[in-house]
Amino acid sequence: QVQLVESGGGLVQAGASLRLSCAASGGTFGIVAMGWFRQAPGKEREFIAGISWSGGATYYAASVKGRFTISRDNAKNTVYLQMNGLKPDDTAVYYCNARTGPLSYWGQGTQVTVSS
């Protein structure tokens, strides 16, 4: 079992920056990748960014590439999402995800609201 706790969400104006954090605990030795997803009201949950836990390879959705940066601190079992140039369309609940082979774990989510 892996427990994930997100933090860092909030209400900001368009153009601002936020950094989300996700701390993993429990069976972290088995984590192979972590990532961020988001879900806006009335929409499906979508992939935003992912990072390989060993090699650090990163992956981004086209909608955030160039504005968001995912990083990790293996020693702290924490993954970050630096979000720059936020837009009202980025408003959503942001969820952290961790994969340990075939299993997938989710955090409780953190709200990000971007006003115009």
N, C-alpha and C positions, 0 to 999 in steps of 0.2 A: 504494500500500500504506500502510495505517495500522497502527501498532503501539500496543497498549494495555497498560498496566501498572497493575494495581490494588494497593492497599495499605490497611491499616487494619482488617482483620478481627481477630477474636479471640474469646476466651471471656469472657462477662460474665454477670452475674446478671439475672434479670427486673427490668425497670424501669430498667435502666442505659441509657447512650447510647454510641454509637460513630459515628465519622465515617469513611466510606470515601472514598478518592481514586482517581482514574483519570487517569493522564497519557498523553496521546496524542502520538505522534511520527510522522514520515514524511510522508505526503501529507495533512497536516492542513488544507491550504487548501481541500480539497473537502468537508470535514465540514458536513453540514446539520443533523444532530441527534445527540445522544448520550443514552444511557439506561442504566438498571440493570435487570437481570433477576436472578432467583434460582432455584435448583433444590434442592429438598429431596430426601433419599433416597427413591427409589421414586416420585417425582413428576416431572411434566414441568416444563421451564423456563418460568417465568412472568414477565411484564412487571411491573416495580415502579414505575418512574418514568422520565420522559423530559423532555428540554429542547431547545428549538430553539436552534441555535447562533447565529443572527443576532438574532432578536427576543427570545429568552429565555422564550418561552411554556413553561409546565410542565404536565406530565400525570402523574397518579398512579393506581395501582390502588386500588380501594376499601379493600382490606385494610390499606393503609399511609397513606392520606390522613389528614392531621392529626397524624401521628406522624413521618413522614419528610419531609425537604426536599431537593430536588435543586437544585444551583446550579452555576455554571460560572465559570471565569476564562479568558476568551479569550486573554489575553496569555500565560498559562502553558499553554494547551491542556489544561486540566485540568477535570474535572467531579467534583463532590463529592456524597455522599449522607449527610446528617446523619440519624441514626436515633435517635429518642428513645422512651422508653417501650417498650423491647424486650420481646418476649414469647417464650416457648419456641417458639411456632409460627413465629417469624422465623428459626429455625435453618435454615441452608442455605448453599450456595456461591453467592456473589454475583458476577455477571459484568457487566462493563462492555461496552457496545456503542456502536459509532459507525457512522453511515450517511453514505455519500457518494453520493447519488443512488441508483442501483440496487444498489450494493455495501454489504455489511454486514461489520463486523469485530468480533471478540470478544477480550477479554482472557483471561488464564489462569484467572481466578477467585480469590476470597479467601473463606476459610471464616469464617462467623459462627455461633457457638454460644451460645445463651442458656439458661442453667440456671434451673430453677424454685426 
